[in-house]
């Protein structure tokens, strides 16, 4: 089986010089992790513990004298269809991205200076081994978010070690960080997804919004009603209500469809953009194989009933190892523990797995 690395990867050389000026290395103690997770218990949880919230990561200032910024569709600066020549650039470096957007503050933070943004957003990018995609995505998204007059920042969440990927856990962990940034909503954004039109709203929606609904590699078709993968915007209170992403999916696939079923289980609607304005280009890459499709399909069958005890309110399933405020984003490493052996082969889900979770929702700590 794959070995876990004992050390964090070396910092990327192209940004080391920039990080000297403004760098925040923040390691979570167990007490802060527990406090953050207790704050995120669903509102209908049987027991709620009052804890002191951890300190914010960004300082805020009031702008009572400024008017509210306009919102879509009333923003005149929008261009509509976007030039995608940057997608052909294979090796753009983060230093180049920063030179293109010198107005960004550490963490990739920007907000309008002449008006008060209506939406305070954290774009969360789950990441593994696609640095060239990440640099291009940041270079592409920053002008769009700026033209939409959003108060935005980026969180890149990366799994610690090299074992099977657990996208749900690293996104739940990133939500903890987003809470400390005081945002109104988060956007979970795959690193290989590029919008084709800047009139596709990236602000905070009234209901969960599938921003990346019409994708090039799917023929720009909506294949089923609960699909929410690629790019999903969701308000903080709605993410808590659905109990975040499932923690049970390993390797690639399933967690996004599980989220769509959670959203429907709580009677939320899934908003989607106009079929033309909502088009996305997915970059070509080596497609990752689903390790255990039978396990995924069995879990999806229970997604509509499993959500209260499988998700954000589980403690001990992940640990934020380190977070660094880099010039373009908050970069975090998350220890997600070890996958069950069943996920290393394409076998049947042990009958005890889901039943045990239902009987004992409190998770065991990472060993």
N, C-alpha and C positions, 0 to 999 in steps of 0.2 A: 504494500500500500504506500501511497505517497508520504514522504517524510515532511514533518513540519519544520520550518526554519526556526531557530532559536533567537535570531536577531532580526531587528527591523532592517529593511533594505536601506542602503546608503542614500542620503539626500541627493536629489538630482543636481548634477553639477551646474547646469545652465542657470539655476536660480540661486545658487549658494551665495553669490556676491550680493544679490538684492536682499536676501533674507537677513543680512547682518544689521541693516538699519532698523527693521521693525519685525521682530520675530517673537512669537508667543509660543512657548512650549508648555503645554498644560497636561498634567497627568492626573487622571481621576483617582481619588482614594475610594475605598469601598463604601465609605459613608456617603460621599457625594453621589455615587452611582445609585445606591439604594434610595436616597432622597429624590433623585431625578425620576426614578421609575415609579415611586409611590405617588409622585405628583401627577403621573399620567394614568392612574387607574381610571377605567371607564366610569361615567357618572352613575351607572346603575350597579356598581360593584357593591358587594354585601358589606364590606368593611373599608373604611377610608381612614388613613393615618395622616394627620396633619404634620407636615414637616416644613422646615425653613427652606425656601428655594435657594439653589446655588446662585452665586453672583452672576450678573450678565457678562457676556463676552464683548459687547459693544456699548459704548457710552451713547446716550441719546440726549438731544437738546430740543427744547420746544421751539416751534416756529408759529406762534399764534398769530403773528401779523401777516403771514403769507397766505395767499388764497390756495384753495385746493387745485391740484393739477387737473386738467381735463382727462376724461376717460375715453376708451374706445366706444363708439366710432368717431369721436369728435377731435381726435388728435391729428392735426394737419401735417405733422412731420413724417407720418408713415408713408412708405413707398409702395406697398403692395408686394408684387413678386420680387424676390431677392436674387441677386447675382450669386451664383454658387461656384465661382472660379476657385475660391479658397479650398474647396473640397479636393481639388486636384493637387494641392501642395502636400507632399508626403511628409516632410521633415521640418515643419515649422516649430521653432523652439519657444519656450515660455518667455524668454527674454524678448523675442520678437513680438509676441502677443502684447506684452506690457508696453513696448515702445509704440504699438498701435493705439493703445488706450491708456495714456499717461494720467488721465483723470481718475483712474481707479485707486481706491484706498486699499490697505491690506485686507485680505480676505475676499478680494474681488468686489468690494463694496462701492456702490455709487447710489446717490439719490439726487433728485433735482434741487437746484439752489434757489430757483425763482418761484417755486410753489411747493406745496406739501403733497407728497405722493399719496394716492388713494390706496395703494397696495404695498405692503412690506413683505417681501418674498425671499425665501431661501431656495436656491436651486440645488438639489441633492443629486450628485452623480455617483452611482455605484461603479466601482472601477477595478479592473484587473488586466494588466499587461497590454494596455492600448494607449500608450503615451502620445503617439502621433494623433490619434483620434481626439484625445482630451484637449490638446493644444488647439486643434482646429475648431473644436466645439466652442471653446471659450472665446476664441477670436471671432466666431460667427455669431454667438448669442449676445455678447456684450452690446453691440450697436442696436440690436433689436430691442433688448430690455431697456436701453437708454431712451430710444425713440418712444417707447410705450410709457415713459416717465414713471418707472417703477423704482422703489427703494429696494435694491437687490444685493445679494451676495451669493457666493458659491460654497458648497460643502462637497468635497471629494471624499467618499468613504471607501476604504480599501481593507480587504480582509488580511489579517495577520497570519502569516504562514502560507503554505502552498497546498493545503489539503482541499477536498471538495468545497466548492463555492457555496455559501449560504447567503444569497442576496437579501432575503427577508430580514435576517438578523442584522446585517450591516446597515440596512435602511432604517430599521427600528432604532439602532444606535445613533444614526445620524439625526433622527428626529429629536433625540435628547439634546443634541447640540443646537439644533434649530430653536428649541424652546429657550435656550440660554441667549439666543440672539434676538428674542422678542418679536419674531415675525408673526404675520397674520395667517400665512399659509406656506406650504412647501410644494415644490414641483420635483417629482422624482423623474429624472431625465437620463435615459440611456446615452452612453457616450458616442454611439454611432448614429444618432438620430438628428437630422438637420432640417429645420422648418424651411419651407419654400416661400412663405408669405408672412410679412411682419404684421398683418392684420389679424393673425391668429392670436387671441389674447393669452398673455402669460401672467395675468393678474390673478387675484383671489376670487374664485367662483362661488356662487350661491350654493351649488351642489358640486360634488366631485366632477372634475372636468377632464375628459380624455383628450388632451391637447394633440397627441400624436395619433390621431384616429385613422388617417388615410396615408398609407405608407407605400413607397415605390415597390418594394419587393413583395408586397401583397396585392399588387395591381390596383392600388388606391381604393380597395374595397373593404367594407366593414364585414368581417367574416362571421361574427356572432355578437349578440347584444351585450355580453358581460366582458368583452375584451377591453383592457385598460393599459396594456403594455406600451412601452416606448417613451411616453411622456404623460404624466398624470399630475394635475394640480388639485390639491385638496386642502381645505381649511384645517387649522390645528384642531379645533373642536370636533370636526368630522373624523379626522384620523384617530383621535382618541376614542370616539364613539364606536368605530368599527374594530377597535383594538389593534390597529396597525396591520402590518403584514404578518402572515403566518411564519413561524420559526421552523417548520417541519420539512421544508423543501431543500434538498441538497443538489449540487451540480447545477444544471441549467434547465429552467422551464418550470412552470406551474404556479409560482408565487403570484404572478400578475393576474392570472385567471382566478386564483383564489381570492384576491382582493376584489375583483369585479363581483364575485358571488357574495362577498361580505357586504359590499355596498348595497346590493339588491336585497339582502337579508334584512337590512335595517330600513328598507323602504326609501332609500335615497334614489334619486334619478342620476343617471350619468350624462352630463352635458357633453356635447361635441360641437366642434366648429363647423363652419360651412365646408362642404366637400372639396371645394377648390382652395379656399383660404387655409384649410386644415391639412394640406398635403405636406408630407415629409419625404426627404431622401434618406434612405438607410445606406451607409457606406458598406462597400463590399469587404468581406473579411472571411477568414476560414470559419465556417459555421461550427459551433460547439455541439457536440453530440449529447443528447439527453441520456444520462447514465442509466436511469431506471424508470422508463415510461410507465410500467405497470404500477409502480409506487405512486407516481404523480397522479394517474387517473383515479386510483383508489382514494387518495387524499381529496381530490377535487369533488368526489361524490359526497364528502362530508363537510365541505367548506361552508355551507349555509348554516350548519349547526355547531361547528367546532370553534367559531370565532370568539366566543366569550372567554375561553380559557387557553387559546393558542395565539399568542401575539405580544402586544406591547406590554401587557401587565405581568408577563412572566419575568421573574428575577433570576439572575444567575446563568442565563443562557448565553450572554455575551458580556464582554468587558472591553471598555474603551481603553486601549493601551497607551495611546499618545495622540495628541492633536497639536498641530502646528499652524499658526496663522501665516500663510505664505502670501506673497504679493497678489496672487490671482485667486486664491481660494483657501478655505480652512481644510487642511489635509489631516484625516484621521485614520488610525489603524484600529481594527476591531478584532479581538479574539473571539471566535464563535464556537470554540470547543471542537469536539470530535464527532464526525458523522457516524450513525449506526452502520454496521457492516453491510446491512441489507442494501444500502445505497451504492455500494461498490460493485454490485452485480445487478443484472436485470432480472430480479426475482419478484416474488409476491411479498406484499407488505405483511409482516407478522400480525396476526389477529390481535395480539396483546398491545400493539403500539398505540392505536387510537383509543382503545378501551382504557389503557392505563392513564393516558393523558386526561381523559374525562373523569376518572376516579380521583386523580391526584394532580390537579392543575398547577400546584406550586412546583416549580422546576427545581431540579438538583443543581448545585453550583458546578461551575466548570472545574474539571479535575486536571 
